[in-house]
């Protein structure tokens, strides 16, 4: 991505300078993803509806005016018992970067549960929240996948900053180009990265990084249908529907379903 485009995306050099290191990296990944989506369909329904402003209305409140609650008519209505595939269709979108990451993982011969991890690794960026996306994404999916999958998604956020040439992961050139050679991430990144380096699932999180950094190709088109079988075998949709099963992350799914509730 051109540096001028990136500066425009974040609101200028001053805005970039005010960000900490992790926010800069998250912003770069989001900018690259959005640039890709201008060439491939798949921007989330939430982004299409709200753009940069997620408010329902601005301005002074009119006496007698009701505050918005429930379904937002600018978004496609969810069913009473939504599934992951329905969220992809109506909220997350068939995001090209996620699909390309899963495709590359499949080509590289990773086991199916890790293909799913690559498919979901940036689900928070795309459908929920950008900052600390590995942590939020991990919490979002944890009740519905094997523990290894959610663990790998959490720690890929830290490991993406920590090169490991022995397994084919150099420090991303894009980070040097955008943040400068003297950029140093926040201390918690190194703390969590060191923990992950010594964990039994280290290579699971590292594989997400490896299959992440090469997945911004505007000439590659991938269909979500290619992964329906893997989702069916490795994702557990709750009988009550995502957001209504009283899981630790149910409220996060409800936020994606009804993102503009006043309370």
C-alpha positions in Angstrom: 0.0 0.0 0.0 1.2 3.5 -0.8 2.2 5.5 2.3 0.2 8.5 1.1 -2.9 6.4 0.9 -2.3 5.0 4.4 -1.8 8.5 5.9 -5.1 9.5 4.3 -6.8 6.4 5.7 -5.8 7.2 9.3 -6.4 11.0 9.0 -2.9 12.3 8.4 0.6 12.2 9.8 -0.6 13.8 13.1 -3.2 11.1 13.7 -0.6 8.4 12.9 1.9 9.9 15.3 -0.7 9.9 18.1 -1.3 6.1 17.8 0.7 3.6 19.7 2.5 0.9 17.9 -0.2 -1.8 18.0 -2.9 0.7 16.8 -0.6 1.6 13.8 -0.3 -2.1 12.9 -4.0 -2.7 13.2 -4.7 0.4 11.1 -2.4 -0.8 8.4 -4.0 -4.2 8.2 -7.4 -2.6 8.1 -6.3 -0.2 5.4 -4.8 -3.0 3.3 -8.0 -5.0 3.7 -10.2 -2.1 2.7 -8.0 -1.4 -0.3 -8.4 -5.0 -1.3 -12.2 -4.8 -0.9 -12.4 -2.0 -3.4 -11.3 -4.6 -5.9 -13.2 -7.6 -4.6 -16.6 -7.7 -3.1 -16.9 -8.4 0.6 -16.9 -5.3 2.8 -19.0 -6.0 5.8 -22.6 -5.0 5.9 -21.9 -3.0 9.0 -19.3 -0.9 7.2 -21.5 -0.5 4.1 -24.3 0.8 6.3 -22.3 3.2 8.5 -19.0 4.0 6.9 -16.9 5.8 9.4 -19.9 6.9 11.5 -21.7 4.2 13.5 -24.3 6.5 14.9 -28.0 6.3 14.1 -28.6 10.1 14.2 -26.6 13.2 15.2 -27.9 16.5 16.5 -30.2 17.6 19.3 -32.9 15.3 20.5 -36.4 16.3 19.4 -39.0 16.2 22.2 -41.1 13.1 21.8 -38.6 11.4 19.5 -38.0 7.7 20.2 -34.5 6.3 20.5 -33.6 3.5 18.2 -33.7 -0.1 19.6 -33.7 -3.4 17.8 -33.2 -4.1 14.1 -31.6 -1.3 12.1 -33.4 -1.1 8.8 -30.2 -0.2 7.0 -29.0 -3.7 7.6 -30.4 -7.0 6.5 -32.5 -8.6 9.2 -31.0 -11.6 11.0 -33.1 -14.7 11.7 -34.2 -15.6 15.2 -31.4 -18.3 15.4 -28.5 -17.0 13.4 -25.6 -19.2 12.4 -22.0 -18.3 11.5 -22.8 -18.5 7.8 -25.6 -16.1 8.3 -23.3 -13.6 10.0 -20.9 -14.0 7.1 -23.8 -13.3 4.7 -25.4 -10.4 6.6 -22.8 -8.8 8.8 -19.2 -9.9 8.3 -19.3 -10.1 4.5 -17.4 -12.6 2.3 -14.2 -10.8 3.1 -11.5 -11.4 0.5 -8.5 -11.3 3.0 -10.1 -13.9 5.3 -11.0 -16.1 2.4 -7.5 -15.8 0.8 -5.9 -16.6 4.1 -7.9 -19.8 4.5 -7.2 -20.7 0.9 -3.5 -20.3 1.4 -3.7 -22.4 4.6 -5.4 -25.1 2.6 -2.9 -25.0 -0.2 -0.1 -25.3 2.4 -1.6 -28.4 3.8 -2.7 -27.2 7.2 -5.2 -29.3 9.1 -8.8 -28.3 8.8 -9.1 -26.7 12.2 -6.2 -24.4 11.3 -7.8 -23.5 7.9 -10.8 -22.4 10.0 -8.5 -20.4 12.3 -7.1 -18.6 9.2 -10.7 -18.0 7.9 -11.6 -16.4 11.3 -8.3 -14.8 12.4 -9.5 -11.2 11.6 -13.2 -11.6 12.3 -13.1 -8.9 14.9 -11.5 -6.4 12.5 -14.1 -7.1 9.9 -17.2 -7.5 11.9 -16.7 -6.1 15.4 -13.8 -4.0 16.6 -10.4 -3.1 15.2 -8.1 -2.5 18.2 -6.6 -5.6 19.9 -8.4 -7.7 17.3 -6.6 -10.9 18.2 -7.9 -10.8 21.7 -11.5 -9.8 20.8 -11.6 -12.3 17.9 -10.5 -15.1 20.2 -13.2 -14.2 22.8 -15.8 -13.9 20.1 -15.3 -17.5 18.7 -14.0 -19.3 21.8 -17.3 -21.1 22.8 -17.7 -22.5 19.3 -14.3 -23.9 18.3 -11.5 -26.0 19.7 -9.4 -24.2 22.2 -6.4 -24.4 20.0 -8.2 -22.3 17.3 -9.2 -19.5 19.6 -5.7 -19.5 21.3 -3.9 -19.2 18.0 -6.1 -16.3 16.9 -5.4 -14.5 20.2 -1.6 -14.8 19.9 -1.2 -14.2 16.2 -1.6 -10.5 17.1 1.6 -10.5 19.0 3.6 -12.9 16.9 3.0 -11.0 13.7 5.6 -8.4 15.1 8.1 -11.1 16.1 10.1 -12.6 13.2 11.0 -16.3 13.1 13.1 -16.9 10.0 13.5 -20.6 10.9 9.8 -21.2 10.1 9.6 -18.8 7.2 8.3 -15.7 8.9 10.5 -12.6 8.5 9.4 -9.2 9.9 6.9 -7.9 7.4 8.3 -5.4 5.0 5.0 -3.5 5.1 5.6 -2.7 8.7 9.0 -1.2 8.0 7.6 0.8 5.1 4.7 2.2 7.0 6.0 2.6 10.5 9.8 3.1 10.0 12.8 0.9 10.9 12.9 2.3 14.5 9.3 1.3 15.3 8.9 -0.8 18.5 5.6 -2.4 19.5 4.1 -2.0 23.0 5.7 -4.1 25.8 2.7 -6.4 26.2 3.2 -7.5 22.6 6.6 -8.9 23.5 5.4 -10.4 26.8 2.6 -12.3 25.1 4.8 -13.2 22.2 7.4 -14.7 24.5 4.6 -16.7 26.2 3.4 -17.9 22.9 6.9 -18.9 21.7 7.1 -21.4 24.6 3.6 -22.8 24.2 2.7 -26.1 22.7 0.5 -24.4 20.2 3.1 -21.8 19.1 3.2 -23.0 15.5 -0.6 -22.8 15.3 -0.5 -19.1 16.0 2.6 -18.7 13.8 0.8 -20.4 10.9 -1.9 -17.7 11.0 0.8 -15.1 10.6 2.4 -17.0 7.7 -0.8 -17.4 5.9 -2.0 -13.8 6.8 0.8 -11.6 5.4 0.5 -13.0 1.8 -3.3 -12.8 1.5 -3.9 -9.4 0.0 -3.9 -10.3 -3.7 -6.5 -8.4 -5.8 -6.2 -11.0 -8.5 -7.3 -14.0 -6.4 -11.0 -14.7 -5.9 -12.2 -17.2 -3.3 -15.7 -18.3 -2.4 -16.9 -18.9 1.1 -18.7 -22.0 -0.2 -15.3 -23.6 -0.6 -15.1 -23.8 3.3 -18.7 -24.8 4.1 -17.6 -28.4 4.9 -14.8 -27.3 7.1 -17.0 -24.9 9.0 -19.6 -27.7 9.4 -17.0 -30.0 10.9 -15.1 -27.6 13.1 -17.6 -24.8 14.1 -20.4 -25.5 16.7 -23.4 -23.3 16.1 -25.5 -23.1 19.3 -29.1 -24.4 19.1 -30.4 -21.1 20.3 -28.5 -19.1 17.7 -25.4 -17.0 18.0 -26.1 -14.2 20.5 -28.8 -16.1 22.3 -27.1 -19.0 23.9 -25.8 -17.2 27.1 -22.2 -17.9 26.2 -19.4 -15.6 27.4 -19.4 -13.9 24.0 -23.1 -13.9 23.2 -23.3 -10.2 23.8 -20.6 -9.6 21.1 -22.7 -11.5 18.5 -25.8 -9.5 19.5 -23.8 -6.3 19.0 -23.0 -7.3 15.5 -26.6 -8.3 14.9 -28.1 -5.1 16.3 -25.2 -2.6 16.4 -27.1 0.6 16.9 -29.2 -0.1 20.0 -29.3 3.0 22.2 -28.8 1.0 25.4 
